[in-house]
């Protein structure tokens, strides 16, 4: 699993900031009470010297004598801490007023517990992943819970077919990994291609994978921008990098974009790169195999690496997987 690179860098920096701010705010509160109440300042100074006094004791004593000295120092510090809490309460302050208050006590707002990423940072990365998937607004409307095979109940065969596609997709999302297979949804408008793609995107994103969902038209616009409109002095990362790098790319409605040599070469290069590196892609389209061949023979042939699902009525119901094989 790889979180979106930009999100990771941004969130890691936010954690560094958050951790620094929590410590600075605690220092400011400590100065405030130290200035207002000299008796608390004295206690704080003594507590701050605890570590040093333990070291001095270790140099001076050994064995039982050292143990009893360390016990005495510990006890003294506990008494001072309790006294300070009492004094703060008397003056109307919470007893932990000058403690560092981290949003996450588990990782002290560092995002990591040892070498492992803290759950709080994982959650933030998942949330950011949902935003950067490009379709967060659709997740509520289009998910596995809101998909109903009953829409198809006018025709039992269609209903059976959509139920089996649905459970295949659900299973695909549940067991998704960076080397999952490629899927191809074929069918006319309103047969559930986008709904199933978004439902998969939602589940896979929530697992922490980097998912990008784009209409073919928007995807091509980004390639056009990089090729024809980006200034040579602009060294920012290409808008199209994410299409090559993400864990799961979903191209919605392939074939709806204006087709020319440039658009075809972009789609082909992207498909080749993702297939060669074993990264899964989902494509939805209303083009039948024959139409695909007119769109581009090479792209049609790369679709042999996809598992096709035909979501529709009579005209394409008879198509079977082997029809996509050469
Ligand atoms: Zn945490």
Boltz pocket constraint, residues with backbone or C-beta under 6 A from the ligand:
constraints:
  - pocket:
      binder: B
      contacts: [[A, 104], [A, 105], [A, 106], [A, 107], [A, 108], [A, 109], [A, 110], [A, 111], [A, 112], [A, 118], [A, 119], [A, 120], [A, 121]]
      max_distance: 6.0
